[in-house]
Amino acid sequence: MALFQEIVAFIVLGIALFYLYKKFFWKKKNKKSCGEDDCGCH
């Protein structure tokens, strides 16, 4: 039972780390451009 709990904990940790990476470090290249300054239109 302890092995199952460790596996689930590592899976949850991996999902959480992936979510944080995607939220803060995954810079999507915007196809739409407002020009040189970012006007916040996207």
One Martini backbone bead per residue (centre of mass of N, CA, C, O) as a GRO file, in nm:
protein
   42
    1MET     BB    1   0.056   0.064  -0.018
    2ALA     BB    2   0.300   0.256  -0.010
    3LEU     BB    3   0.374   0.239  -0.308
    4PHE     BB    4   0.115   0.362  -0.418
    5GLN     BB    5   0.146   0.637  -0.272
    6GLU     BB    6   0.413   0.716  -0.408
    7ILE     BB    7   0.318   0.714  -0.697
    8VAL     BB    8   0.095   0.925  -0.664
    9ALA     BB    9   0.276   1.151  -0.555
   10PHE     BB   10   0.461   1.173  -0.807
   11ILE     BB   11   0.239   1.240  -1.008
   12VAL     BB   12   0.136   1.497  -0.871
   13LEU     BB   13   0.407   1.644  -0.874
   14GLY     BB   14   0.444   1.643  -1.181
   15ILE     BB   15   0.190   1.802  -1.248
   16ALA     BB   16   0.257   2.054  -1.082
   17LEU     BB   17   0.526   2.124  -1.222
   18PHE     BB   18   0.411   2.151  -1.507
   19TYR     BB   19   0.212   2.377  -1.443
   20LEU     BB   20   0.420   2.586  -1.344
   21TYR     BB   21   0.590   2.589  -1.601
   22LYS     BB   22   0.361   2.670  -1.794
   23LYS     BB   23   0.277   2.936  -1.647
   24PHE     BB   24   0.583   3.083  -1.620
   25PHE     BB   25   0.786   2.959  -1.877
   26TRP     BB   26   0.576   2.935  -2.113
   27LYS     BB   27   0.645   3.091  -2.413
   28LYS     BB   28   0.437   3.220  -2.627
   29LYS     BB   29   0.398   3.280  -2.957
   30ASN     BB   30   0.266   3.548  -3.098
   31LYS     BB   31   0.089   3.605  -3.387
   32LYS     BB   32  -0.003   3.855  -3.273
   33SER     BB   33   0.055   4.210  -3.341
   34CYS     BB   34   0.100   4.554  -3.212
   35GLY     BB   35   0.402   4.584  -3.227
   36GLU     BB   36   0.648   4.698  -3.027
   37ASP     BB   37   0.429   4.750  -2.830
   38ASP     BB   38   0.242   4.633  -2.559
   39CYS     BB   39  -0.114   4.675  -2.552
   40GLY     BB   40  -0.297   4.421  -2.456
   41CYS     BB   41  -0.464   4.256  -2.701
   42HIS     BB   42  -0.357   3.935  -2.592
   0.00000   0.00000   0.00000
